[in-house]
Amino acid sequence: IDPSKWESVFESFEQADPSTTR
């Protein structure tokens, strides 16, 4: 698993769902 990839995924998730702070 690549931590860098997860970081990008988390960023995308936050942008896609600003309502989700976690």
N, C-alpha and C positions, 0 to 999 in steps of 0.2 A: 504493500500500500504506500502511495506517495503522499506525504504530508502536504507537499506543495499543491497537489491536485485537490486535496480536501479543502485547502484554504480557498482555492478558486471556487469550489462548489459552494462553500459557506457564503462567500461574497455574493455569488449569483443568487443564492437562496434569500439572502437578506434583501437584495435588490428586487427580487421577484415578490417577496412577501415582507414588506416593511413592518407589517403588523407583528410578525414573529421576531421578537427581540432575541430569542435564544436561537 
